[in-house]
Amino acid sequence: MNASTRREPRPASIADQPSLLSQGVVTGYGAALARIVGIKDVARQAGVSIGTVSNVINRPDQVSERTRVRVQAAIDLLGFVRSESARQLRAGRSRRRAG
């Protein structure tokens, strides 16, 4: 293989490039294929525990302002959106009626 036919390796998927998604570069179908950002991702980005992220979301008055700002910045950067269905699954209940 000569230098003119050599190809650069491609990422395995669009999920390997979360920064492009969070910057709004990837939209439409590509964005739908990207991995959903979870609370663990926010915690990792902010450098805090999952419990701290949960407290910022559910009980912000119990978290220091400095930590709240850091976690909120990570939420905004990653585009985290709280999943109501995930919350209900974790809580072991749902608001749906059995049909």
N, C-alpha and C positions, 0 to 999 in steps of 0.2 A: 504494500500500500504506500503510495507516495504522499507527499505533503498536501497536494491539492485535493485528494480524495479522503483525507482523514476527517472524521467528524468529532465534534465535541460531544462528550457524554451528556445525555438528557436526564433531567431529574425523573425519578420514578413516577411521580404524579404532581399535580398542582399543589397538593397538600405539603409537598416538600419545600414550598416557597410561601410560607404564611405571610411574610412581609409584603409580598406583592398583593395578596388579598386584602390585608389590613390597610394598605395605601390606596385601595380602590383601583389598582391597575388591572386586576382580574375581576371581571364582572360577568353577568349572564350565566351561561351554562357552566363555564369553568369555575365560577364561584360556587355553584351548587355542588360541584364535585369535591370541593375542598373540605377538609376535615373540620367538623364543628368544634369550636373553641369551648372548652369546659372550665370548670372552676379550678381544676388542677393546673391548667395552663396559665390562668391568671395568677395563681399562687406562686408558681415558678417564676413568672415574669416579674412579679412584685417583690419576690424574695421573702414571702411570708408563708404561714401555714394555710391549709385549706380552711380551717376553722376561722382564721382571721378574715379571710375573704368572705366567708359566710356571715360573720359578724358585721362586716362593712355593709353587706347587702341588706341584712335583716335587722340589725341593731346598731346602726352607725353611731349612736350616742355612747356606746360602750367601747369605742375604739378611738385612740388618739388621733388628732387632726392630721399629724404628719403621716401616720400609717394609712388613714383614710385617703389622703391625697395620692399616696403612692399606689394603693390598690386601684383607685379610680382611674389613674393614669394607665395602668395595665389593662383595665377593662376597656377603656377607650381605644388604646393602641391595638388590642387584639380583636375588638369588635364583639366582645362577649355579650350574649343575650341570654338571660335566665330562661330556662326551659321549664314551663309549668308542668308538663307531663313528667319530666325527670324528677322534679320536686315531689310530685304526687307518688311516683313509684317508690322513691326513697322513704316517704312517710308511710307507705303501705296503705294508701287510701286514694280515692278518686272521687270527683264530683259527678261522675257519670252514673246514671241509673241503669241497673241491670234490666235488660229488655228481653 
